[in-house]
């Protein structure tokens, strides 16, 4: 279907390129345009990877939370291509995980759980396409 997201991002980049050549722009405006162009490039590189990342991360986090006896709020994983719903669910699960971390006991089991969660979080940061 046209225009694709990539088409729209490239179109926005072209418009910004045109504006950036305006000799009357202030230094701050040039800096802001450069930042917007950089953000659009990042979005172009990462948008298609976000839904698979969120779906995988949500499943992994749900398993981790369940192992720590956290009752998950009822919510179906998004069907189709609902990135916003997957991101919302991801934020919800991360909040629950934060609660688990805060309440871990200062025992060998708590230390093992902290290590497991830390290893998960490192992997998550490395895999996050955003």
C-alpha positions in Angstrom: 0.0 0.0 0.0 1.4 3.4 -0.9 2.7 5.5 0.6 4.5 3.1 2.9 5.9 4.2 6.2 9.3 4.3 4.6 7.9 6.5 1.8 6.4 8.9 4.4 9.7 9.1 6.4 11.7 9.8 3.2 9.2 12.5 2.3 9.5 14.1 5.7 13.3 13.9 5.3 13.2 15.7 1.9 10.9 18.4 3.3 13.3 19.0 6.2 16.3 19.0 3.8 14.6 21.8 1.9 13.9 23.8 5.0 17.5 23.3 6.2 18.8 25.2 3.2 17.0 28.4 4.2 19.8 30.9 4.9 17.6 32.9 7.3 17.3 30.1 9.8 18.8 30.7 13.2 21.6 28.5 14.6 19.1 27.0 17.1 16.7 26.2 14.2 19.4 24.4 12.3 20.3 22.4 15.4 16.6 21.5 15.9 16.3 20.4 12.3 19.4 18.3 12.6 17.9 16.6 15.7 14.6 16.0 13.9 16.4 14.5 10.9 18.4 12.3 13.1 15.3 11.1 14.9 13.5 10.3 11.7 16.5 8.3 10.5 16.4 6.3 13.8 12.6 5.7 13.4 13.2 4.5 9.8 15.8 2.0 11.0 13.8 0.7 14.0 10.0 0.9 13.4 9.6 -2.4 11.6 11.5 -4.2 14.4 9.4 -2.8 17.3 6.4 -5.1 17.2 8.4 -8.4 17.1 10.6 -7.0 19.8 7.7 -6.1 22.1 5.9 -9.4 21.5 9.0 -11.4 22.3 9.9 -9.2 25.3 6.3 -9.4 26.6 6.4 -13.2 26.5 9.8 -13.4 28.1 8.8 -10.9 30.8 5.5 -12.7 31.5 7.4 -16.0 32.0 9.8 -14.2 34.4 7.0 -12.6 36.3 5.1 -15.8 36.6 8.2 -17.6 38.0 8.2 -14.9 40.7 4.6 -15.5 41.5 3.3 -12.3 40.0 -0.3 -12.5 38.9 -0.4 -10.9 35.5 -3.3 -8.6 34.6 -5.6 -10.1 32.0 -4.7 -8.9 28.6 -4.4 -10.6 25.3 -1.3 -10.0 23.3 -2.1 -7.7 20.4 -3.2 -9.3 17.2 -2.1 -8.0 13.8 0.2 -5.0 13.9 -0.8 -3.1 17.0 2.5 -1.7 18.1 0.9 0.8 20.5 -0.9 -1.9 22.4 2.3 -4.1 22.5 4.2 -1.1 23.9 1.5 -0.4 26.5 1.6 -4.0 27.6 5.4 -3.9 27.7 5.3 -0.8 30.0 2.7 -2.5 32.2 4.9 -5.7 32.6 8.0 -3.6 33.2 6.2 -1.8 36.1 5.4 -5.2 37.6 9.0 -6.3 37.2 10.1 -3.2 39.0 7.9 -4.2 41.9 9.5 -7.6 41.9 13.0 -6.2 42.1 12.0 -3.8 44.9 10.6 -6.6 47.0 13.3 -9.2 46.5 14.5 -10.5 49.9 18.2 -10.2 50.9 18.6 -13.9 50.8 20.5 -16.3 48.5 17.2 -16.8 46.6 16.8 -13.1 46.3 20.3 -12.7 45.0 19.8 -15.4 42.4 16.6 -13.7 41.3 18.3 -10.3 41.1 21.0 -11.9 38.9 18.4 -13.6 36.6 16.5 -10.3 36.3 19.7 -8.3 35.7 20.8 -10.8 32.9 17.3 -10.4 31.3 17.5 -6.6 31.5 21.0 -6.6 29.9 19.7 -8.8 27.0 16.6 -6.6 26.7 18.7 -3.4 26.3 20.9 -5.1 23.7 17.9 -6.2 21.7 15.8 -3.1 21.9 15.6 -1.6 18.4 14.3 1.8 19.5 
